[in-house]
């Protein structure tokens, strides 16, 4: 609506805050860590996700904005020491796997999949520490351990090639 994405606007805002923080004498700029979090509960595995729009209880939407802003800000700022993400989106492509989408439209980055997916962004951050916890798919369902391993295998391989395998951690849901 304003000629740019909300994700891009938030990354720009965060980078302004980081510039300010790095100018303060009480902040060690080499220790700045970004934490992208979502407080949206994932949809349980037994929830019917193909519901009409007038259903009494609609499925919960994911809220990956915190994750996206943290990852993209770190991608553009080599001074970020580490990144932690909780309840973020496993990959943009997962939004396309169903006719239903439980990710807010303002978190979609047009053309992103032509350049790569989120695992490619994470791989580009190697060897900096990255921890992913309780990730969800495009239907806001918790990703299984197998799905997480498959999805993030390219990022894990990049971290291993950089000699930083212990700096990349993916934790499945509880």
Secondary structure, DSSP 4 states (H G I P E B T S, - for coil): --SS-HHHHHHHHHHHHHHHHHT-TTS-GGG-EEEEE--PPPBPTTS-----TT-SSPPPPB-THHHHHHHHHHHH-TT--EEEEES-BS-GGGGGGSS---B-GGG--TTHHHH--HHHHHHHTTTSEEEEES-B-TTSBBPPHHHHHHHTHHHHHHHHHTT-GGGEEEE---
